[in-house]
Amino acid sequence: MSFYQFKTNINCNNCLNTVTPFLNKDKNIAHWEVDLTDADRTLTVEAEAPSNEVIETIKLAGFKAELI
């Protein structure tokens, strides 16, 4: 299991509601959370997938993510 942090443009609860089904249905993601109070809107992910696959899942939801 790997832990990743991403800078995202997930900036509000509506955005969070949009991305949630995408991240929850990814069987390789065990746990995730977004810190909406952080300026970088940091997404922390615990996953068995490589970071680029997590980024692709976020892109499918319509958001951007950059590994930090």
DRENTORKOL-3810 file (N, C-alpha, C; in nm, 4 decimals):
REM DRENTORKOL-3810
@n.u->0.0841; n.v->-0.1174; n.w->0.0000; ca.u->0.0000; ca.v->0.0000; ca.w->0.0000; c.u->0.0884; c.v->0.1234; c.w->0.0000
@n.u->0.0541; n.v->0.2204; n.w->-0.0821; ca.u->0.1297; ca.v->0.3452; ca.w->-0.0908; c.u->0.0430; c.v->0.4618; c.w->-0.0471
@n.u->0.1089; n.v->0.5654; n.w->0.0037; ca.u->0.0411; ca.v->0.6880; ca.w->0.0421; c.u->0.0879; c.v->0.7986; c.w->-0.0513
@n.u->-0.0081; n.v->0.8751; n.w->-0.1034; ca.u->0.0230; ca.v->0.9855; ca.w->-0.1940; c.u->-0.0476; c.v->1.1109; c.w->-0.1457
@n.u->0.0103; n.v->1.2252; n.w->-0.1819; ca.u->-0.0568; ca.v->1.3521; ca.w->-0.1614; c.u->-0.0554; c.v->1.4276; c.w->-0.2932
@n.u->-0.1687; n.v->1.4888; n.w->-0.3231; ca.u->-0.1858; ca.v->1.5613; ca.w->-0.4484; c.u->-0.2377; c.v->1.7016; c.w->-0.4213
@n.u->-0.1861; n.v->1.7965; n.w->-0.4965; ca.u->-0.2438; ca.v->1.9302; ca.w->-0.5007; c.u->-0.3583; c.v->1.9214; c.w->-0.6009
@n.u->-0.4783; n.v->1.9694; n.w->-0.5618; ca.u->-0.5950; ca.v->1.9556; ca.w->-0.6496; c.u->-0.6691; c.v->2.0876; c.w->-0.6657
@n.u->-0.7669; n.v->2.0859; n.w->-0.7546; ca.u->-0.8587; ca.v->2.1991; ca.w->-0.7674; c.u->-0.9976; c.v->2.1600; c.w->-0.7148
@n.u->-1.0018; n.v->2.0650; n.w->-0.6232; ca.u->-1.1251; ca.v->2.0277; ca.w->-0.5539; c.u->-1.1411; c.v->2.1303; c.w->-0.4424
@n.u->-1.2269; n.v->2.2322; n.w->-0.4625; ca.u->-1.2238; ca.v->2.3450; ca.w->-0.3699; c.u->-1.3499; c.v->2.3710; c.w->-0.2893
@n.u->-1.4501; n.v->2.2844; n.w->-0.2994; ca.u->-1.5715; ca.v->2.3077; ca.w->-0.2215; c.u->-1.6443; c.v->2.1746; c.w->-0.1988
@n.u->-1.7490; n.v->2.1791; n.w->-0.1209; ca.u->-1.8248; ca.v->2.0574; ca.w->-0.0925; c.u->-1.8926; c.v->2.0014; c.w->-0.2168
@n.u->-1.9360; n.v->2.0877; n.w->-0.3082; ca.u->-1.9957; ca.v->2.0385; ca.w->-0.4329; c.u->-1.8924; c.v->1.9625; c.w->-0.5158
@n.u->-1.7708; n.v->2.0141; n.w->-0.5206; ca.u->-1.6621; ca.v->1.9444; ca.w->-0.5908; c.u->-1.6358; c.v->1.8099; c.w->-0.5244
@n.u->-1.6344; n.v->1.8120; n.w->-0.3929; ca.u->-1.6120; ca.v->1.6897; ca.w->-0.3166; c.u->-1.7208; c.v->1.5867; c.w->-0.3461
@n.u->-1.8445; n.v->1.6329; n.w->-0.3541; ca.u->-1.9559; ca.v->1.5427; ca.w->-0.3871; c.u->-1.9425; c.v->1.4851; c.w->-0.5277
@n.u->-1.8846; n.v->1.5610; n.w->-0.6183; ca.u->-1.8655; ca.v->1.5141; ca.w->-0.7562; c.u->-1.7562; c.v->1.4080; c.w->-0.7651
@n.u->-1.6456; n.v->1.4294; n.w->-0.6961; ca.u->-1.5309; ca.v->1.3382; ca.w->-0.7063; c.u->-1.5493; c.v->1.2119; c.w->-0.6216
@n.u->-1.6304; n.v->1.2182; n.w->-0.5175; ca.u->-1.6472; ca.v->1.1057; ca.w->-0.4249; c.u->-1.6822; c.v->0.9742; c.w->-0.4937
@n.u->-1.7828; n.v->0.9690; n.w->-0.5808; ca.u->-1.8151; ca.v->0.8388; ca.w->-0.6425; c.u->-1.7004; c.v->0.7800; c.w->-0.7249
@n.u->-1.6221; n.v->0.8650; n.w->-0.7884; ca.u->-1.5087; ca.v->0.8182; ca.w->-0.8694; c.u->-1.4017; c.v->0.7547; c.w->-0.7818
@n.u->-1.3688; n.v->0.8210; n.w->-0.6711; ca.u->-1.2657; ca.v->0.7688; ca.w->-0.5828; c.u->-1.3146; c.v->0.6478; c.w->-0.5046
@n.u->-1.4413; n.v->0.6494; n.w->-0.4662; ca.u->-1.4961; ca.v->0.5368; ca.w->-0.3894; c.u->-1.5089; c.v->0.4090; c.w->-0.4723
@n.u->-1.5345; n.v->0.4227; n.w->-0.6014; ca.u->-1.5528; ca.v->0.3017; ca.w->-0.6828; c.u->-1.4204; c.v->0.2414; c.w->-0.7308
@n.u->-1.3112; n.v->0.3142; n.w->-0.7154; ca.u->-1.1805; ca.v->0.2619; ca.w->-0.7552; c.u->-1.1344; c.v->0.1596; c.w->-0.6511
@n.u->-1.1328; n.v->0.0339; n.w->-0.6905; ca.u->-1.1022; ca.v->-0.0750; ca.w->-0.5970; c.u->-0.9579; c.v->-0.0719; c.w->-0.5461
@n.u->-0.8707; n.v->0.0031; n.w->-0.6128; ca.u->-0.7315; ca.v->0.0132; ca.w->-0.5700; c.u->-0.7075; c.v->0.1238; c.w->-0.4671
@n.u->-0.8106; n.v->0.2033; n.w->-0.4399; ca.u->-0.7992; ca.v->0.3106; ca.w->-0.3408; c.u->-0.8658; c.v->0.2633; c.w->-0.2123
@n.u->-0.7854; n.v->0.2516; n.w->-0.1072; ca.u->-0.8356; ca.v->0.2023; ca.w->0.0214; c.u->-0.8962; c.v->0.3151; c.w->0.1050
@n.u->-0.8349; n.v->0.4326; n.w->0.1003; ca.u->-0.8805; ca.v->0.5463; ca.w->0.1802; c.u->-0.8349; c.v->0.6747; c.w->0.1129
@n.u->-0.9170; n.v->0.7774; n.w->0.1253; ca.u->-0.8792; ca.v->0.9081; ca.w->0.0719; c.u->-0.9485; c.v->1.0178; c.w->0.1508
@n.u->-0.8907; n.v->1.1365; n.w->0.1476; ca.u->-0.9534; ca.v->1.2536; ca.w->0.2080; c.u->-0.8944; c.v->1.3796; c.w->0.1463
@n.u->-0.9758; n.v->1.4844; n.w->0.1420; ca.u->-0.9335; ca.v->1.6130; ca.w->0.0874; c.u->-0.9397; c.v->1.7160; c.w->0.1995
@n.u->-0.8331; n.v->1.7937; n.w->0.2125; ca.u->-0.8301; ca.v->1.9027; ca.w->0.3093; c.u->-0.8711; c.v->2.0309; c.w->0.2385
@n.u->-0.9991; n.v->2.0670; n.w->0.2514; ca.u->-1.0506; ca.v->2.1867; ca.w->0.1848; c.u->-1.0017; c.v->2.3156; c.w->0.2502
@n.u->-0.9459; n.v->2.3080; n.w->0.3702; ca.u->-0.8952; ca.v->2.4278; ca.w->0.4376; c.u->-0.7533; c.v->2.4613; c.w->0.3945
@n.u->-0.6837; n.v->2.3660; n.w->0.3336; ca.u->-0.5475; ca.v->2.3863; ca.w->0.2859; c.u->-0.5500; c.v->2.4619; c.w->0.1529
@n.u->-0.4584; n.v->2.5550; n.w->0.1337; ca.u->-0.4529; ca.v->2.6341; ca.w->0.0103; c.u->-0.4353; c.v->2.5466; c.w->-0.1135
@n.u->-0.3660; n.v->2.4335; n.w->-0.0991; ca.u->-0.3443; ca.v->2.3423; ca.w->-0.2119; c.u->-0.4561; c.v->2.2398; c.w->-0.2272
@n.u->-0.5559; n.v->2.2452; n.w->-0.1387; ca.u->-0.6674; ca.v->2.1486; ca.w->-0.1431; c.u->-0.6106; c.v->2.0067; c.w->-0.1519
@n.u->-0.5255; n.v->1.9749; n.w->-0.0575; ca.u->-0.4491; ca.v->1.8509; ca.w->-0.0604; c.u->-0.5378; c.v->1.7278; c.w->-0.0479
@n.u->-0.5216; n.v->1.6390; n.w->-0.1444; ca.u->-0.5878; ca.v->1.5085; ca.w->-0.1447; c.u->-0.4846; c.v->1.4064; c.w->-0.0981
@n.u->-0.5165; n.v->1.3360; n.w->0.0089; ca.u->-0.4311; ca.v->1.2297; ca.w->0.0597; c.u->-0.4969; c.v->1.0970; c.w->0.0261
@n.u->-0.4193; n.v->1.0068; n.w->-0.0335; ca.u->-0.4734; ca.v->0.8796; ca.w->-0.0808; c.u->-0.3873; c.v->0.7641; c.w->-0.0315
@n.u->-0.4525; n.v->0.6591; n.w->0.0138; ca.u->-0.3873; ca.v->0.5321; ca.w->0.0445; c.u->-0.4350; c.v->0.4355; c.w->-0.0632
@n.u->-0.3429; n.v->0.3860; n.w->-0.1446; ca.u->-0.3841; ca.v->0.3066; ca.w->-0.2604; c.u->-0.2816; c.v->0.2001; c.w->-0.2968
@n.u->-0.3314; n.v->0.1000; n.w->-0.3665; ca.u->-0.2439; ca.v->-0.0016; ca.w->-0.4242; c.u->-0.2080; c.v->0.0340; c.w->-0.5673
@n.u->-0.2695; n.v->0.1366; n.w->-0.6200; ca.u->-0.2446; ca.v->0.1819; ca.w->-0.7570; c.u->-0.1290; c.v->0.2812; c.w->-0.7586
@n.u->-0.0590; n.v->0.2910; n.w->-0.8722; ca.u->0.0445; ca.v->0.3942; ca.w->-0.8839; c.u->-0.0200; c.v->0.5328; c.w->-0.8889
@n.u->0.0574; n.v->0.6347; n.w->-0.8578; ca.u->0.0034; ca.v->0.7708; ca.w->-0.8490; c.u->-0.0612; c.v->0.8174; c.w->-0.9791
@n.u->-0.0063; n.v->0.7777; n.w->-1.0937; ca.u->-0.0641; ca.v->0.8224; ca.w->-1.2213; c.u->-0.2055; c.v->0.7670; c.w->-1.2424
@n.u->-0.2355; n.v->0.6485; n.w->-1.1889; ca.u->-0.3711; ca.v->0.5941; ca.w->-1.2001; c.u->-0.4682; c.v->0.6726; c.w->-1.1124
@n.u->-0.4229; n.v->0.7161; n.w->-0.9964; ca.u->-0.5072; ca.v->0.7987; ca.w->-0.9101; c.u->-0.5356; c.v->0.9319; c.w->-0.9797
@n.u->-0.4343; n.v->0.9901; n.w->-1.0408; ca.u->-0.4518; ca.v->1.1155; ca.w->-1.1147; c.u->-0.5533; c.v->1.0977; c.w->-1.2264
@n.u->-0.5478; n.v->0.9873; n.w->-1.2975; ca.u->-0.6437; ca.v->0.9617; ca.w->-1.4052; c.u->-0.7867; c.v->0.9500; c.w->-1.3521
@n.u->-0.8028; n.v->0.8879; n.w->-1.2370; ca.u->-0.9357; ca.v->0.8773; ca.w->-1.1752; c.u->-0.9892; c.v->1.0161; c.w->-1.1421
@n.u->-0.9038; n.v->1.1022; n.w->-1.0899; ca.u->-0.9442; ca.v->1.2385; ca.w->-1.0567; c.u->-0.9795; c.v->1.3158; c.w->-1.1837
@n.u->-0.9029; n.v->1.2967; n.w->-1.2901; ca.u->-0.9311; ca.v->1.3617; ca.w->-1.4182; c.u->-1.0656; c.v->1.3167; c.w->-1.4742
@n.u->-1.0980; n.v->1.1880; n.w->-1.4590; ca.u->-1.2272; ca.v->1.1381; ca.w->-1.5054; c.u->-1.3434; c.v->1.2089; c.w->-1.4356
@n.u->-1.3208; n.v->1.2512; n.w->-1.3124; ca.u->-1.4227; ca.v->1.3232; ca.w->-1.2366; c.u->-1.4279; c.v->1.4715; c.w->-1.2751
@n.u->-1.3322; n.v->1.5153; n.w->-1.3567; ca.u->-1.3326; ca.v->1.6537; ca.w->-1.4041; c.u->-1.2422; c.v->1.7477; c.w->-1.3245
@n.u->-1.1478; n.v->1.6923; n.w->-1.2508; ca.u->-1.0600; ca.v->1.7736; ca.w->-1.1677; c.u->-0.9140; c.v->1.7487; c.w->-1.2032
@n.u->-0.8283; n.v->1.8375; n.w->-1.1512; ca.u->-0.6840; ca.v->1.8277; ca.w->-1.1741; c.u->-0.6165; c.v->1.7834; c.w->-1.0457
@n.u->-0.5074; n.v->1.7094; n.w->-1.0603; ca.u->-0.4280; ca.v->1.6661; ca.w->-0.9452; c.u->-0.2822; c.v->1.6613; c.w->-0.9861
@n.u->-0.1987; n.v->1.7074; n.w->-0.8957; ca.u->-0.0539; ca.v->1.7077; ca.w->-0.9171; c.u->0.0111; c.v->1.6464; c.w->-0.7944
@n.u->0.0935; n.v->1.5457; n.w->-0.8152; ca.u->0.1622; ca.v->1.4790; ca.w->-0.7064; c.u->0.2551; c.v->1.5761; c.w->-0.6350
@n.u->0.2477; n.v->1.5774; n.w->-0.5018; ca.u->0.3382; ca.v->1.6661; ca.w->-0.4245; c.u->0.4221; c.v->1.5822; c.w->-0.3300
END
